Amino acid sequence: MEKSQFIEYVDKYFSGITLSVSKKLNEKNESELEYRFLKMFKQKYYQGVDWNTLIQNNTNIAADIVSMNSKLPLKKRDGIKVATGKIPKLGMEFQLNESQLKELRVLSAMASTSSTSEERTMLEKQLIREIFKDVERALKGIYERHELLALRGLSEGVVAVDENENEGTSIRVDYGYLADHKFGVDNLWADSNNAKPIDDIDRVLEKARIDGNTPRIMMLDRPTLRKLGATKQMKEQYVFFKDVNLANTASVPNITIEKIKEYFLENNKLSIEVIDRIVKVEKNGKQQNITPWKEGMVVFLSDMNVGDLVWTDVAEMTDRHKSADYVVVDNHILLTKYLTRRPLLEHTDSQSMSLPVISKVDEIYQLDTKTVQA
């Protein structure tokens, strides 16, 4: 391992460019991908490789009315479970090969011998862009994996990553979703004439009310939301909601996403979060698109914060090679640039030991629109 062939640029720009990329990823930008895990999981540091979190089923009961000077009645405490697991290591690497490095050296020579400052500036910008192109990809790769794990875990209550979509170790984490918080439907939402989505949702909200919870967010994928808007009951309810007197609602078009949002916000104080997300993964050089949210699953939350992004230090964080250059991002992501020989390769690596962990399972409810309630 040696210093980068472009060490003068690495010394000058590596840290600044990396932090600039991090800032862009952390800010919501309509033209870029949105990372929901950033606002749903707060960071939590562990010294070792094991994480644990308390999972409690909270039930609020009224206090008793007691006589003066009498003993207070003892009540049953809610059960507490401790979920535990290993913090997995995430990582990826990009390389510039010998021919690509030769092209960059030619570009560097052209910049240094340029006859005008304008041309030199233009060529240097192009060179810097090529040297650090992989920094954004390496950093975004960690974010993409977090987003995949967060959305899959939230919609299914379980995170399972197998060898078909991962070049490394498979993992499975069960967050312990409560059995009586899982609902099916009276009729499948795909059956637009017979489905009763309003009734299905009301049943979930009533159970939450009995539990002492107040869902304020309803998360579902776009195809499921479209099915909801196509149902006869949704059309009838929306027409009634708008005080439109129609003898026959058969001619009413499918209710649009914005109108569905309006209806549930007004009637149930529910904000709708539409999940329309694809994560691209690569295994053995072959890329595939993964849809992390389980289609047909509707999830109800009291607020957007559902747990922790647990993390610990990767080994190289404290045992750094003297010839490599490092930048730490978001506390837990270690970016590295270095050179190796035979063959000559310029490397850009990213590493993190981290995992989104859902802990507020007592406030989460699932409605599976593809399963009829038993």
C-alpha positions, 0 to 999 in steps of 0.5 A: 500500500502506498500514497495516492499517485495524485497525493497533492490533490488528495491532500488538498481536496479529499476531505472537502469533497467528501464532506461536500458529498455528505452534506448533499446526501443529508439534505433533502434535494428533490432532484436527488434520492431521499434517504428516509433512514436519516430522519427515522433513526438517530445514531447510537454508538456501541463500543463492542460489536453487539447491539441491544435494545429494549422492546416494551409493550406499553399499556396505560391503565388508570390509577385506582381510587384508594382510601387515605392511609391505605396501601397502594394496590400493586399493578402488573408491569408490562413485559420487557424484551431485549433484542440483541444482535451483531453489528454488521460490517458494510463496505465497498471498493472502487479501483482506477486501473493502469490504463485509467491512471495513465489517462489521468497522468496525461490530463495532469500533464496537459493541465500543468503545461497549459498556456492559459490560466482558463484552460489550466483551470478547466483541465484541473477541474476535470482531473479533480472530478475524475480522481474523486468520482468514486468518493461519492459512489463509495459514500452513497453505497453505504447510504443506499444499504442503510435505506434498503435495510431500514425500509425492508425492516420497517415494512416487514418487521424483519431484515433479511439479506441473503446471498442473492443480493449481497456479495458477502455475509447474509444477515437476518434481524427480527425486530419483534413486531407484536402479533396483535399489531399485525392485521389483514384485510376483509377483502384484498385491496386488488378487488376494487368492488369488494375491498373495504380499505377505510374499514380496514384502516379504521380497525387498525386505528381503533386497536391503536386507540385501545392500546393508548397509541395515536398513529399520525403517519401511514406509510405504503408503496405507490402501487398499493396507494393506487389500488386504494384509490381505485376501490369503490369504498374509497370513491364513495367516501371521498364523494361524501367527504366533498358533499357531492350528491351522486346516485351512482359513484360508478362513474367517479374516476380513481381517487388521486394520490393528493386527494387520498392524502387530503382525505386521511389528513382531514378525517384521521389526522394521518399523513401519508408517506408514499414509498417509491424507492429502488436500491441497486445492488451488485453481485459478481459484476451483475447489477439488479434493482431491489424494491425494499418496501414489501408491496401491499404492506401499510405501516402506521407510526406515531412519529417518524423516529422509530429507532437507532442507527447503531454503530461501532468503529471499524478496526481501521478507524484506530489502526490506520495504515501510514501510507493511506489517506482517510476521511471520517463521515457521519462518525461511522463511515471511513473513506480511504484512498491509496495505491497498490502495485502489480497490478497498479491500482488506485483504490477508494474504499468505504467501510462502516459497522452500522445497522438501523434497529427498530425499537418502538415496536409497541407503536408500530402497526401493520396492515397487509393488504394482500392477506385476508384477515383470518 
